[in-house]
Amino acid sequence: MTIYQKKSGLPFILLTGLFPLVILPMSLAFPIRSVAEQKKRGVTVVDAIEMTRWAEPDDFSSGPRDSIGLFSPDGRQFVIVLKKGNVELNTNEYSILLFRTKEAFQEPRPRVLLTMSSSTNREAIRDVKWLSDSKTLVFLGANPGQTPEVYSLNVDTSRLTKLTRHPTSVTSFDISEDGSEIVFEADSPPVRILDTEQTRRRGIVITTQYASDLLIGDCNDVQKSGATYEQLFVQRRGKRPSRVATLDFIRDDLPLSMSPNGRYAVLPVYLAKVPGSWSEFEDKLLHPYIIAAQEPGKPSNVLQYMLLDTKSLRIAPLLDAPISWHNNGLSWIQAGTSVVLSGTYLPLDVVGSADLETRKKYAFVAEVNVASGKITEISHEGLRVAGWDEKSRTLALADGTGALRETYEETNSVWARVKPARHSKSGSDALEVRLEQDLNTPPRIFVLDSETRRRKLLLDLNPQFDHIQFGKVEAVRWVATDGHEVVGGLYLPPNYAPGMRYPLVIQTHGFDDSRFWIEGPYTSAFAAQPLAALGFVVLQVGGSSRAGEDAEYADTPEEAPRQMAAYEGAIDYLEGRGLIDRSRVGIIGFSRTVFYVEYALTHSKYQFVAATVADGFDGGYVNSILWGGQKENYSSVIGGPPVGASLASWLINSPGFNLDKIRAAVRIEYYGATGPLAGWQMFSGLSQLGKTVEFLWLPFGTHVLVKPWDRLTSEQGNVDWFAFWLKGEEFRTKWNARQYDRWEQLRVVRNRISDVPVGK
């Protein structure tokens, strides 16, 4: 490690390890933490990576939680799982903390039951559950060098027991209340497709394979770096696991839920064959995938709930209907004899035109008796299951943000909307463990007595933040250039001076005014607070054309123009407030918003000096050919397939055919085994045109980056990229000199061929 001085005089430290950058490697610098600092310092990317967080998967999309403490069945104790990154070791560390309920308001010191670390893209500890004995925790866990397995932990004796011993990684599981039955998913065994006698004798016949599958070949460690399809098993206590045969496709990022008695399990699958009758469902986003031509051996993009009988190992559809893409959830009720589902359509075998039309149009919350298949409708108001209270026999439903909206009570198989139960609570029933945060307040954990309203801080997750000066964040609204209203989050520099105009970086793909975010909604490419610390105004653009009020524009040629108008309106709005210098604007696209950003770079009259597009759908011709399973999506956003009469639409609308119009310095990031292919049209096209472009590939990164070095490479790389192009600032050392040498060369070429001002 090497310590050096930044222009501001603050000490910096360099991580000298090499990162797996196959195209354009990069060394990165980050500020050192000094307890001796008398003055608050600016936030860094390392602060974001090493921030302690509640270890809830998919935290962004799940919405706020009312209670995060996992209470034992007897209510006497509860656990909280926390996580944080370790940049030095390139691991993510997870810990299970135990609290005694009766001590919650008495300055309790948590007992750390277990700490495990992950050196992969998977969690070190996941899906923690109590067994009915109130002393046994069960979870999915692994340490570096190990494959994930299901473990039990006795909280009294600290005895750790491995419950599964599978030859491949166990990726998801659930267990009966008494621990006698386990259902789990595991990676498929590696399959060689190139280095085989059959291939040497007869070659490979190309049918439905993607080009990326063939290029990956036998590199199964690379194949497992991203989302894969899993095998399903049932294991009884004292017995070997039995595999459940299915023709459909199982993913470990989808829920797997066993009934409390272990008799059944419910899980969504991607269908191998979508029933033709489902074309009558009127879900705008789902319908193109329902009617799409099926490719043998390939999963559709349509989900259906399946019911697994753990005794017979038979798996069959729970409902003859697809699952919506919104408000999905499930909860077992009635001691496991029924399951309540949300975000699912219902079968169209009803009598009466009114009922039939309702089922065609709306996804429901509904109860399904798993033995008889009887369906009881509860609601079709766009709500999701939030929880079942066995004592009051009430079902809580929440909206898309996680806020509780309605309560239903079941009496004699009839559901009725009621007011939330107000029966007297005591002890653990009255105790809630809450994660509280807002735009400018880091998350902390509080305990609350719901009867007395007594409230106390239980854990300050990040006391080190007291020594860091964060930029102020505010929720803002503006009008897009096409007239629609947009919401977002505005990050100001910590030492913001009114009247000074700052460079702007626009971060796309979402904003939540209830969350404290250092990076943004995702950990890939975004770095809002570290950018603000260097004197940038950062704007996170809320919403997407694929959700909310913009849903009607999804998968149409209007999807990208509508988002471009939002970015243009943001520039006008912030300039009107006197906050930004509109000649120094950068923009970052991730996932779906890669398409929006590339469209803006090629179609907007507004000026962007620098941009990053990270691991996403690009609306490009090359990718539409490589991944034909998404061809309906490409065709729908461009205006038809890239042949015949609609070819003209591609020449007009697809960014890849308009690269000559780009004037920004473009940083391309792609992750996982297919990364070079996915980003190649943009990279090759801009390179041939002599444009300013850099391509970063993280071959073992996931779509949402997880491992600390991957996050550091992406996030810090973007901080450096925008500081260089928008402010002319460098943080040069012997470790990152090659990065700046490349960029200096790019700037010489850029200044020679472009009239766009760049950092001096």
Secondary structure, DSSP 8 states (H G I E B T S, - for coil): -EEEE-TTS-EEEE-------SSS----EEE---TT-SS-EE--HHHHHT--EE--TTHHHH---S---EE-TTSSEEEEEEEEEETTTTEEEEEEEEEEGGGTTS----EEEEEEEESSSS-SEEEEEE-TTSSEEEEEE--TT---EEEEEETTT--EEE----SS-EEEEEE-TTSSEEEEEEE-----SSSSHHHHHH----SS--HHHHHHTT-HHHHTTS--EEEEEEEETTS--EEE--SSBEETTS--EE-TTSSEEEEEEE-SS--GGGGG---TTTHHHHSS---TTS--S-EEEEEEETTTTEEEESSSS-B-SSS-EEEEEGGGTEEEEEEE---S--SSHHHHHHHHH--EEEEEETTT--EEEEE-SS-EEEEEETTTTEEEEE-TTS-EEEEEEEETTEEEEE--------GGGGEEEEEEEETTEEEEEEEEETTT--EEEEEES-GGGGGEE---EEEEEEE-TTS-EEEEEEE--TT--TT--EEEEEE-S---TT---SS-SSSSS--HHHHHHTT-EEEEE--BTTBGGGGGGTTSTTHHHHHHHHHHHHHHHHHHTT-EEEEEEEEEEETTHHHHHHHHHHH-SS--SEEEEES-----HHHHHHTGGGHHHHHHHHTS-SSGGGHHHHHHH-GGG-GGG--SEEEEEEESTTHHHHTHHHHHHHHHTT--EEEEEETT--SS--SHHHHHHHHHHHHHHHHHHHH------TTTHHHHHHHHHHHHHHHHH--S----
